Amino acid sequence: MNSTPGRAARMRRTGLTLAAMGTAAALLAGCSSADPLDDGDSAPPSDGDSTTLVVGSQDYYSNEIIAELYAQALEADGYTIDRQLRIGQREVYMPEIESGAIDLFPEYSGPLLQYWEDEPAERTSDEVYDALVEAAPEGLTILDQAPATDQDSYVVTREFAEANDLTTVADLANVEEPLTMGANSEAETRPNGPQGLAEVYGIEVGFTPIEDGGGPLTIQALRDGDIQLAIVYTADPTIAQNDLVVLEDTEGLFLASNVVPIASDRVDDAAQATIDEVSAALTAEALIGLNRQSVEEQSPAADIAQAWLEEQGLLG
């Protein structure tokens, strides 16, 4: 939520200025020279084209693919898109969304709700979505959520699971050796990190920051025994590739996490309808398939998105 192989070129949030964010995003996206992140202004770019929309994404390969799905579908409808992709993690990009500097951003329902609400009681998909609509700040619209989910999960190696008879998160309490969790540094203070594990399950673990979002460094650390537990997204094909075991979250630590776009007031009704149509077609199986193309074939996000949209008949 927050969100594997293919994740790269991360920006450190510490000391990152808005101007630096805009410059890096423009270099990565190779798009318009107008940079809405420089001053936080939500006005259209200087060419005066009122149909130009700024589309952003997390610094996470799967999220970039989803952003490309929305961007290309909108372009097919005649909108001009200023891509600001892979601009950081939630703590970095959310202020830009809330300021109106970004018009459209694919998010994940559960983690986003936890960003806006302390200790939400909602857990199911519909409950979380309804609460998210209510929690959204003025000026932002939560569009229809997709069937696709990409949920945080705790994973262990098959060998470790079998040696310790692990099937659920609660079973970790029976492990006699010290446990260390590995994840992006943000997880140390997020609800899905060691604090949440202690509060919900009463299980204390150490923490090792590994800045690849459950990617190859994290998987290698699991295999080497440097960590015993990692946070990996459920739509990540590396879970199956590496025969990892996802521990069942019996106490509801992780909220439902459907793909859900956030839109500014500049995203008109016609654009919203296009985005909702794309979301409706994006199933959990489809998202895993898109992710697999990135992980296994190293295909660019734009190419993956275009092929899928054409296959679905969503490019006009």
SULTAUR-V512522 format. One record per run of one state. SS is the DSSP state (alpha for helix, beta for strand, coil for the rest). FROM is the first residue (numbers start at 1). TO is the last residue. Records with the same first field share a line. If there is no record, write none. Layout:
SS->FROM-TO, FROM-TO
This chain:
coil->1-17, 30-51, 57-60, 77-79, 85-89, 100-103, 117-124, 136-139, 150-151, 165-167, 175-179, 184-184, 189-193, 202-205, 210-215, 225-228, 234-237, 242-243, 247-247, 249-257, 265-268, 282-283, 298-300, 313-316
alpha->18-29, 61-76, 90-99, 109-116, 125-135, 158-164, 169-174, 185-188, 194-201, 216-224, 238-241, 269-281, 284-297, 301-312
beta->52-56, 80-84, 104-108, 140-149, 152-157, 168-168, 180-183, 206-209, 229-233, 244-246, 248-248, 258-264
